Amino acid sequence: MASNEEQKFQVRKLELSDKRKGFIELLQQLTTCDSVSDKDFEDRFMELQSRAEDHQVFVIEDDRSGKIVATGSVFIERKFIRNCGKVGHIEDVVVDSNARGLHLGKKIINSLTDYAHSVGCYKVILDCSVDNKAFYEKCGYKQKEIQMVKYFI
Ligand SMILES: CC(C)(COP(=O)(O)OP(=O)(O)OC[C@H]1O[C@@H](n2cnc3c(N)ncnc32)[C@H](O)[C@@H]1OP(=O)(O)O)[C@@H](O)C(=O)NCCC(=O)NCCS
């Protein structure tokens, strides 16, 4: 039987009502994320729903506070190489500053990784800061190559 802690912190898919539960404020702990209007949130949510197989956003809600305390997403890239293989890209992983160290980050990563595996990806990749390298290693990831980027804004 699941422990109280496990029941309290279940991973589930993002829901439209999560905007009211602090989802945007949580993303603001990760990076620049301006406030999002209800309409823009709903439009993006519906867009993602229509391509759900290739884009999942997972969250953990704290049952006691009703707040979203962890999130992460995975995008499935469909390729020609590797026998038209698929690659999972993990993005936007953040745990509320008051809930870090409770293994919620690991739970989110495990769920995103399992999802990528379940839809047939041959690998799953992500970018992270040097500071977070050890966290991802504890989640079973290893460092490979380097990241290049060109920003348009
Ligand atoms: C990085 C982050 C997601 C980790 O979430 P978390 O819930 O605190 O991490 P967990 O409790 O699941 O940690 C899992 C393991 O990794 C370790 N760990 C976590 N962060 C670590 C770090 N920065 N350096 C070294 N080890 C770390 C934990 O001690 C734990 O080890 P254990 O299994 O031996 O007990 C969280 O600190 C965060 O949201 N940071 C700010 C946003 C961010 O940097 N996101 C990642 C973008 S790539």
The ligand as an SDF file (V2000), in Angstrom:
LIG
                    3D

 48 50  0  0  0  0  0  0  0  0999 V2000
   16.9830   20.5770   -9.7230 C   0  0  0  0  0  0  0  0  0  0  0  0
   15.6530   20.3190   -9.0120 C   0  0  0  0  0  0  0  0  0  0  0  0
   14.5730   20.0480  -10.0600 C   0  0  0  0  0  0  0  0  0  0  0  0
   15.8290   19.0790   -8.1080 C   0  0  0  0  0  0  0  0  0  0  0  0
   14.5770   18.7790   -7.5150 O   0  0  0  0  0  0  0  0  0  0  0  0
   14.4530   18.1170   -6.0660 P   0  0  0  0  0  0  0  0  0  0  0  0
   13.0630   17.6320   -5.9120 O   0  0  0  0  0  0  0  0  0  0  0  0
   14.9670   19.0610   -5.0390 O   0  0  0  0  0  0  0  0  0  0  0  0
   15.4820   16.8980   -6.1850 O   0  0  0  0  0  0  0  0  0  0  0  0
   15.2720   15.4510   -5.5460 P   0  0  0  0  0  0  0  0  0  0  0  0
   14.8840   15.6030   -4.1200 O   0  0  0  0  0  0  0  0  0  0  0  0
   14.3930   14.6390   -6.4100 O   0  0  0  0  0  0  0  0  0  0  0  0
   16.7740   14.9020   -5.6540 O   0  0  0  0  0  0  0  0  0  0  0  0
   17.0900   13.5990   -6.0890 C   0  0  0  0  0  0  0  0  0  0  0  0
   18.5230   13.3050   -5.6780 C   0  0  0  0  0  0  0  0  0  0  0  0
   19.3880   14.2680   -6.3070 O   0  0  0  0  0  0  0  0  0  0  0  0
   20.1100   15.0150   -5.3120 C   0  0  0  0  0  0  0  0  0  0  0  0
   20.1670   16.4020   -5.7880 N   0  0  0  0  0  0  0  0  0  0  0  0
   19.1600   17.2510   -6.0500 C   0  0  0  0  0  0  0  0  0  0  0  0
   19.6170   18.4250   -6.5190 N   0  0  0  0  0  0  0  0  0  0  0  0
   20.9540   18.3140   -6.5380 C   0  0  0  0  0  0  0  0  0  0  0  0
   22.0170   19.1900   -6.9220 C   0  0  0  0  0  0  0  0  0  0  0  0
   21.7610   20.4280   -7.4260 N   0  0  0  0  0  0  0  0  0  0  0  0
   23.2900   18.7570   -6.8110 N   0  0  0  0  0  0  0  0  0  0  0  0
   23.5640   17.5050   -6.3290 C   0  0  0  0  0  0  0  0  0  0  0  0
   22.5890   16.6170   -5.9630 N   0  0  0  0  0  0  0  0  0  0  0  0
   21.3260   17.0230   -6.0630 C   0  0  0  0  0  0  0  0  0  0  0  0
   19.3040   14.8710   -4.0370 C   0  0  0  0  0  0  0  0  0  0  0  0
   20.1110   15.0520   -2.9090 O   0  0  0  0  0  0  0  0  0  0  0  0
   18.7600   13.4710   -4.1840 C   0  0  0  0  0  0  0  0  0  0  0  0
   19.7590   12.5430   -3.8170 O   0  0  0  0  0  0  0  0  0  0  0  0
   19.3950   11.1280   -3.0910 P   0  0  0  0  0  0  0  0  0  0  0  0
   18.5470   10.3600   -4.0930 O   0  0  0  0  0  0  0  0  0  0  0  0
   20.7180   10.4990   -2.8520 O   0  0  0  0  0  0  0  0  0  0  0  0
   18.6320   11.4640   -1.8480 O   0  0  0  0  0  0  0  0  0  0  0  0
   15.2570   21.5050   -8.0810 C   0  0  0  0  0  0  0  0  0  0  0  0
   16.3390   21.8130   -7.2330 O   0  0  0  0  0  0  0  0  0  0  0  0
   14.8790   22.7780   -8.8330 C   0  0  0  0  0  0  0  0  0  0  0  0
   13.7120   22.9460   -9.2090 O   0  0  0  0  0  0  0  0  0  0  0  0
   15.8310   23.6810   -9.0550 N   0  0  0  0  0  0  0  0  0  0  0  0
   15.5550   24.9840   -9.6990 C   0  0  0  0  0  0  0  0  0  0  0  0
   15.1290   24.8310  -11.1400 C   0  0  0  0  0  0  0  0  0  0  0  0
   16.1040   24.0080  -11.9490 C   0  0  0  0  0  0  0  0  0  0  0  0
   17.3280   24.1990  -11.8800 O   0  0  0  0  0  0  0  0  0  0  0  0
   15.5540   23.0650  -12.7640 N   0  0  0  0  0  0  0  0  0  0  0  0
   16.3260   22.1840  -13.5950 C   0  0  0  0  0  0  0  0  0  0  0  0
   16.4890   22.7500  -14.9390 C   0  0  0  0  0  0  0  0  0  0  0  0
   17.5750   21.7390  -15.9260 S   0  0  0  0  0  0  0  0  0  0  0  0
  1  2  1  0
  2  3  1  0
  2  4  1  0
  2 36  1  0
  4  5  1  0
  5  6  1  0
  6  7  2  0
  6  8  1  0
  6  9  1  0
  9 10  1  0
 10 11  2  0
 10 12  1  0
 10 13  1  0
 13 14  1  0
 14 15  1  0
 15 16  1  0
 15 30  1  0
 16 17  1  0
 17 18  1  0
 17 28  1  0
 18 19  1  0
 18 27  1  0
 19 20  2  0
 20 21  1  0
 21 22  1  0
 21 27  2  0
 22 23  1  0
 22 24  2  0
 24 25  1  0
 25 26  2  0
 26 27  1  0
 28 29  1  0
 28 30  1  0
 30 31  1  0
 31 32  1  0
 32 33  2  0
 32 34  1  0
 32 35  1  0
 36 37  1  0
 36 38  1  0
 38 39  2  0
 38 40  1  0
 40 41  1  0
 41 42  1  0
 42 43  1  0
 43 44  2  0
 43 45  1  0
 45 46  1  0
 46 47  1  0
 47 48  1  0
M  END
$$$$
